[in-house]
């Protein structure tokens, strides 16, 4: 049974071709016409550079980061040393005036007059970092000794499929939960159309604070909720943490599938047996199905300094954009039409990507149901001198098509585990 949000998104998919706001109902929001530069999306990265003392110049940037090591003495030795912060202390509102400033559109525009969602992922990642720094802000320090980076994209839920390229966008968000060195930031994106802002997506990011050298964990300010609504948000943050621990414990890389999942895998196997030979080795592809091994798409990125973040590593938003675009292209090829994004979940940043790395991306359609396509993108760094491959990120995307898509069929046990993992992620998205 699909959730009501899924049914709404399915009906909205037919609107994808209507990508521009009508002239009679322009997408220029009154609050953006004022042109407050402090709230402009282009100021987010600049503000982050100021907070950590980073430079826009490559050579100066390296020197500034080396000087940051001296800030280690400013770190708190325990969380109790730090003052509690309120949720409103970290609240931010950032404008992306695509309607009010047409010159911004080219960076975000697709060939089909829609907005590049990969660019939105970059903006969300930068905003999550700035929200976290707002929570840990110390007015007595000129530069923050903390190195705050993205650890996990817990969830991005799409409230509507269509993002219009000529309507103003507003991002809002604040911290909703903290651990000793981790921070959960919730963000909302809305777009101005028909005289009002309409919700587009809700996102939950988990950030981690580390020392100036980015080598060990650092303490962050505790969070003090005010009122029942903030108490609820804090409890949801605790529940999210417990859910992540539970999912990690039940990972198919650690434990065997459940009894129900084992039966699913066996049924898939039986459906591919050749009834004429009745042999374990003779496999036949069922009608309207695709072997999993034939639903892959790969890419390679050379990581240049231009894609660096404020800590001299490759920007996490850039990685998310590249993975999303590859996953979207795979879903497009598989389904035979332009798919719409339904949800992003469980993007895990296992290792940082260094500048100069060869980043290998591999996308795999791992589960389908009706008109939905579950795509997993695996990224790894390849070291040519040692010939070693090291996993850096895993991305999970749920797409919808305007038609039913073929069933995906695994051949090997490893592919069967990918199938079950994709099924778990899809079901989690449906139930949310």
Secondary structure by P-SEA (a helix, b strand, c coil): cccaaaaaaaaaccccccccccccccccccccccccccccccaaaaaaaaaacccccaaaaaaaaaaccccccccccccccbbbbcccccbbbbbbccccccccccccccccccccaaaaaaaaaaaaaaaaaaaaccccccccccccccccccccccccccccccbbbbbbcccccccccbbbbbbbbbbbcccbbbbcbbbbbbbbbbcccccbbbbcbbbbbccaaaaaaaaaaaaaaaaaaaaaaaccccccccaaaaaaaaaaaaaacccccccccbbbbccccccccccccccccccccccccccccccaaaaaaaaaaaaaaaaaaaaccccccccccccccccccccccbbbbbbbbccccccbbbbbbbbbbbbccccbbbbcbbbbbbbbccbbbbbbbbccaaaaaaaaaaaaaaaaaaac
